[in-house]
Amino acid sequence: MLGLSAKDTGFLLFVTFLTLATPILLQPFPESSSLAQFNAGYPDLMQRFAIFGIFAIGFNILFGLTGYLSFGHAAFLGVGSYSVVWTYKLLSFNVLPGLILAIVLSGIFALFIGFVSLRRSGIYFSILTLAFAQMSYNLAYSVLTPLTNGETGLQVYGSDPQYLMGEGSPDVPNLFGLVMQDSMKVPVGDWVFTFNVGYYFTAVIAIFVFYISLRIFRSPFGLILRAIKTNRTRLNYAGINTRPYMLAAFVISGMYAGLAGGLLAAMDPLAGAERMQWTASGEVVLMTILGGAGTLMGPVLGAGFIKYFENIFSKINETVLHDWFGALPEPVRDFLIGIISPFVGDGWQLTLGLLFMLVVIFLPGGIMEGAKRIGSLFRRKPSQGGGSPAPKAPVEAAETSNQPAE
């Protein structure tokens, strides 16, 4: 189905179900519960899960498959945002033309940066991409003010031409009249589930780009990228020119980032230079490593993990803690609040940093490695007569090995 094996088709259907059911899955606690603080099923956060999941999926095609670490992907994120806002200003608030333009322009920009940066490898490649990203940030912040509106940020004004804006058309981001901000709330007992147009628009795109990444991972092109990560020199000795493959991976990754930036502007019609800062590039690196570089689901989980901490744990302040521990004796309550408060609210990054350290130390393969370890505990190990598993035949061992049989 769709060019995938039965196993991959089942995996894609599972991911599709999780994505479409997110508004329900992220509302596990009733509204009246004190734990409702940890619910994440509201539109803005769900949209960010999907958008930064797309960003991380694209980055994983470059870093996860080839091992080339880019610190400049925020530049493409910014290009995508500016592209969409400019289509708002010149055409209309329909998000589709802007997203197409975002993908095209970010791909062209990635082609230029990749052509120069891929002349080097290792840390030198990373420094080059970081330099390009910072140059782009400074250009957007000051030099290209007529195009970017500098530090104020690019936004839509009533005086903008909007040549395709018909009478009665929505004056907010929409898809042929479907307004991104529109939501439907469905109360079920003590729960309230929110189904948002913007989230489902983003979710459908996320499923589609995940399918593309799955095809890339399983394709001969993806195998070449994995081989580059394993031993690029051996491929060169075999007569394979790896630069076109590397450049193609870089451009595809940049287009994913441009699409993510365009979707940010599709949800909120504003583009600023801060989206091109090195911190945004570092964030997607953390997402990919935390989830599991080189895996299909890892970057998505890493993106959701970081955005959850950023939005949920940052809102837990001392007032919330007092509500939680209000029934305890005052000395015990004050003691617990004194211990917990540095790790929540403004200190959420401290908690995230500690968790990131634990994952890197004990789970080098990220969250996906942890999931595999848990899954292995429930698998039935094959045995013969109660003894150890039979050794593999030489042919079977060669077929399942990561290295070719010699």
RAPE-V555509 format. One record per pair of residues at least 12 apart in sequence whose ideal C-beta (glycine too) atoms are under 10 Angstrom apart, sorted by the first residue. I is the first residue (numbers start at 1). J is the second residue. Records with the same first field share a line. If there is no record, write none. Layout:
I->J, J
This chain:
1->13
2->211, 214, 215
3->211, 214, 215, 218, 219
4->211, 214, 215, 218
5->218
8->211, 214, 215, 217, 218, 296
9->214
11->210, 214, 296, 297
12->207, 210, 211, 214, 296
14->297
15->206, 207, 210, 211, 214, 296, 297, 300
16->203, 204, 206, 207, 210, 211
18->203, 207, 297, 300
19->46, 49, 50, 53, 199, 200, 202, 203, 204, 206, 207, 210, 300
20->195, 199, 200, 203, 204, 207
22->40, 41, 45, 46, 49, 50, 199, 200, 203, 304
23->40, 41, 42, 43, 46, 183, 184, 186, 193, 194, 195, 196, 199, 200, 203
24->41, 186, 188, 191, 193, 194, 195
25->40, 41, 193
26->38, 39, 40, 41, 42, 45, 46, 49, 193, 194, 304, 308
27->39, 40, 41, 42, 188, 191, 192, 193, 194
28->40, 41, 191
29->41, 190, 191
30->188, 189, 190, 191, 192
31->187, 189, 190, 191, 192
32->189, 190, 191
33->190, 191
34->320, 323, 324, 326
35->324
36->190, 191, 192
37->312, 313, 315, 316, 320, 323, 324
38->308, 312, 313, 315, 316
39->191, 192, 312
40->304, 307, 308, 311, 312
41->191, 192, 193, 194, 195, 196, 199
42->183, 192, 194, 196, 199, 311
43->180, 181, 182, 183, 194, 195, 196, 197, 198, 199, 200, 202, 267
44->181, 196, 198, 199, 267, 268, 311
45->199, 304, 307, 308, 310, 311, 312
46->194, 195, 196, 198, 199, 200, 202, 203, 304, 307
47->180, 196, 198, 199, 200, 201, 202, 203, 263, 264, 266, 267, 268, 307
48->199, 202, 263, 264, 267, 303, 304, 306, 307, 308, 310, 311
49->199, 202, 203, 206, 300, 303, 304, 305, 306, 307, 308, 311
50->198, 199, 200, 201, 202, 203, 204, 205, 206, 207, 260, 263, 267, 300, 303, 304, 307
51->77, 199, 202, 205, 206, 259, 260, 261, 262, 263, 264, 266, 267, 303, 307
52->77, 206, 260, 263, 264, 280, 283, 284, 287, 299, 300, 302, 303, 304, 306, 307, 310
53->202, 203, 206, 209, 210, 260, 287, 291, 297, 299, 300, 301, 302, 303, 304, 307
54->202, 205, 206, 208, 209, 210, 213, 256, 257, 259, 260, 261, 262, 263, 299, 300, 303
55->73, 74, 76, 77, 80, 253, 256, 257, 258, 259, 260, 261, 263, 264, 280, 283, 284, 287, 288, 299, 303
56->73, 256, 257, 260, 283, 284, 285, 286, 287, 288, 290, 291, 293, 298, 299, 300, 301, 302, 303, 304, 306
57->206, 209, 210, 212, 213, 214, 253, 256, 260, 287, 288, 296, 297, 298, 299, 300, 303
58->73, 76, 106, 209, 212, 213, 249, 252, 253, 254, 255, 256, 257, 258, 259, 260, 284, 299
59->73, 76, 253, 254, 256, 257, 260, 281, 284, 285, 287, 288, 293, 299, 303
60->213, 217, 253, 256, 284, 287, 288, 291, 292, 293, 294, 295, 296, 298, 299, 300, 302
61->212, 213, 216, 217, 222, 225, 248, 249, 250, 252, 253, 255, 256, 299
62->110, 114, 129, 225, 246, 249, 250, 251, 252, 253, 254, 256, 257, 288
63->229, 249, 253, 284, 285, 288, 289, 293, 294, 299
64->213, 217, 225, 226, 229, 253, 288, 289, 291, 292, 293, 294, 295, 296, 298, 299
65->213, 216, 217, 221, 222, 223, 224, 225, 226, 227, 228, 229, 245, 249, 253, 293, 294
66->118, 121, 224, 225, 226, 227, 228, 229, 230, 232, 242, 245, 246, 249, 250, 253, 294
67->121, 122, 225, 226, 228, 229, 230, 232, 293, 294
68->114, 117, 118, 121, 122, 125, 126, 129, 225, 228, 229, 232, 246, 249, 250, 253
69->122, 123, 125, 126, 129, 130, 285, 288, 289, 293
70->110, 113, 114, 117, 125, 126, 128, 129, 130, 132, 133, 250, 253, 254, 257, 281, 284, 285
71->125, 126, 127, 128, 129, 130, 131, 132, 133, 134, 278, 281, 282, 284, 285
72->110, 113, 114, 117, 125, 126, 127, 128, 129, 130, 131, 132, 133, 134, 135, 136, 137, 250, 254, 257, 276, 278, 281
73->106, 110, 113, 129, 133, 250, 253, 254, 256, 257, 258, 260, 261, 276, 280, 281, 282, 283, 284, 285
74->129, 130, 133, 134, 136, 137, 257, 261, 274, 275, 276, 277, 278, 279, 280, 281, 282, 283, 284
75->106, 109, 110, 113, 129, 130, 132, 133, 134, 135, 136, 137, 139, 140, 254, 257, 258, 261, 275, 276, 277, 278, 280, 281
76->102, 103, 105, 106, 107, 109, 110, 113, 133, 136, 251, 253, 254, 255, 256, 257, 258, 259, 260, 261, 275, 276, 281
77->102, 106, 133, 254, 256, 257, 258, 259, 260, 261, 262, 264, 271, 275, 276, 277, 280, 281, 283, 284
78->106, 109, 133, 136, 137, 139, 140, 148, 257, 258, 261, 264, 271, 272, 273, 274, 275, 276, 277, 280
79->101, 102, 105, 106, 107, 108, 109, 110, 136, 140, 254, 257, 258, 261, 262, 271, 275, 276
80->98, 99, 101, 102, 103, 105, 106, 109, 254, 255, 256, 257, 258, 259, 260, 261, 262, 263, 264, 265, 266, 271, 275
81->98, 102, 106, 140, 148, 153, 154, 258, 260, 261, 262, 263, 264, 265, 266, 268, 269, 270, 271, 272, 273, 275, 276
82->98, 101, 102, 105, 140, 144, 147, 148, 149, 153, 154, 258, 261, 262, 265, 271, 272, 273, 275, 276
83->97, 98, 99, 100, 101, 102, 103, 104, 105, 106, 258, 261, 262, 265, 271
84->96, 97, 98, 99, 100, 101, 102, 154, 173, 258, 261, 262, 263, 264, 265, 266, 267, 269, 271
85->98, 102, 148, 149, 153, 154, 155, 156, 173, 262, 265, 266, 268, 269, 270, 271, 272
86->98, 101, 102, 105, 147, 148, 154, 156, 160, 265, 271
87->99, 100, 101, 102, 162, 164, 262, 265
88->154, 155, 156, 160, 162, 165, 171, 172, 173, 265, 266, 269, 270, 271
89->154, 155, 156, 157, 159, 160, 161, 162, 269
90->160, 161, 162, 163, 164, 165
91->160, 161, 162, 163, 164, 165
92->162, 163, 164, 165, 166, 169, 170, 171, 173, 174
93->156, 162, 164, 165, 169, 170, 171, 172, 173, 174, 175, 179, 180, 266, 269
94->164, 165, 169, 170, 173, 174, 175, 176, 177, 178, 266
95->173, 174, 175, 176, 178, 180, 198, 201, 262, 263, 265, 266, 267, 269
96->174, 175, 176, 201, 266
97->164
98->173, 262, 263, 265, 266, 269
99->175, 201, 205, 258, 259, 261, 262, 263, 265, 266
100->259, 262
101->258, 262
102->255, 257, 258, 259, 260, 261, 262, 263, 264, 265, 266
103->254, 255, 256, 257, 258, 259, 262
104->255, 258
105->254, 255, 258, 262
106->251, 253, 254, 255, 256, 257, 258, 259, 260, 261, 262
107->251, 252, 253, 254, 255, 256, 257, 258, 259
108->251, 254, 255, 258
109->132, 136, 251, 254, 255, 257, 258
110->247, 250, 251, 252, 253, 254, 255, 256, 257, 258
111->247, 248, 250, 251, 254, 255
112->132, 251, 254
113->128, 129, 131, 132, 133, 135, 136, 250, 251, 254
114->128, 129, 132, 243, 246, 247, 248, 249, 250, 251, 253, 254
115->243, 247, 250, 251
116->128, 129, 131, 132
117->129, 130, 131, 132, 246, 247, 250
118->242, 243, 244, 246, 247, 249, 250
119->243
121->228, 232, 246
125->246, 250
126->281, 285
129->250, 278, 281
130->278, 281, 282
131->278
133->276, 277, 278, 280, 281
134->276, 277, 278, 281
135->276
136->273, 276, 277
137->273, 274, 275, 276, 277, 278, 280
138->273, 276
139->273, 276
140->153, 154, 271, 272, 273, 274, 275, 276, 277
141->272, 273, 274, 276, 277
142->273
144->273
145->273
148->271, 272, 273, 276
149->270, 271, 272, 273
150->272, 273
151->272, 273, 274
152->270, 272, 273
153->270, 271, 272, 273, 274, 275
154->265, 269, 270, 271, 272, 273
155->265, 268, 269, 270, 271, 272
156->171, 172, 173, 269, 270
158->171
170->182
171->269
172->269
173->197, 198, 201, 265, 266, 267, 268, 269
174->197, 198, 201, 266
175->197, 198, 201, 266
178->197, 198, 200, 201
179->197, 198
180->196, 197, 198, 199, 200, 201, 202, 263, 266, 267, 268, 269
181->196, 197, 198, 267, 268
182->195, 196, 197, 198
183->195, 196, 197, 198, 199
184->196, 197
196->267
198->263, 266, 267, 268
199->267
201->263, 266, 267
202->260, 263, 264, 266, 267
205->259, 260, 262, 263, 266
206->259, 260, 263, 300
209->255, 256, 259, 260
210->296, 297, 300
212->252, 256
213->252, 256, 296, 299, 300
214->296
216->248, 249, 252
217->294, 295, 296
218->296
221->245, 248, 249, 252
222->245, 249
224->240, 242, 244, 245, 246, 248, 249
225->242, 245, 246, 248, 249
226->294, 402
227->240, 242, 245
228->240, 242, 243, 245, 246, 249
229->293, 294
230->402, 403
231->403
232->245, 246
257->280, 281, 284
260->275, 284, 303
261->275, 276, 280
283->302, 303, 306, 307, 310
284->299, 302, 303, 306
285->302
286->302, 303, 305, 306, 352, 353, 356
287->299, 300, 301, 302, 303, 304, 305, 306, 307, 366
288->300, 302, 303, 366
289->302, 356, 359, 360, 364, 365, 366
290->302, 303, 305, 306, 352, 355, 356, 359, 360, 363, 366, 367, 368
291->303, 304, 305, 306, 359, 365, 366, 367, 368, 369
292->359, 363, 364, 365, 366, 367, 368, 369, 370, 371, 372
293->364, 365, 366, 368
294->365, 366, 368
295->365, 366, 367, 368, 369, 371, 372
296->368
297->367, 368, 371
298->365, 366, 367, 368, 369, 371
299->366, 367, 368
300->367
301->366, 367, 368, 371
302->356, 359, 366, 367, 368
304->367
305->352, 355, 356, 359, 366, 367
306->352, 355, 356
308->352
309->344, 348, 349, 351, 352, 355, 356
310->348, 349, 352
311->348
312->344, 348
313->343, 344, 345, 347, 348, 349, 350, 351, 352
314->344, 345, 346, 347, 348, 349, 351, 352
315->344, 345, 348
316->340, 341, 343, 344, 345, 347, 348
317->341, 344, 345, 346
318->337, 338, 340, 341, 344, 345
319->345
320->337, 341, 344, 345
321->333, 336, 337, 338, 340, 341, 344, 345
322->334, 337
324->336, 337, 340
325->337, 340
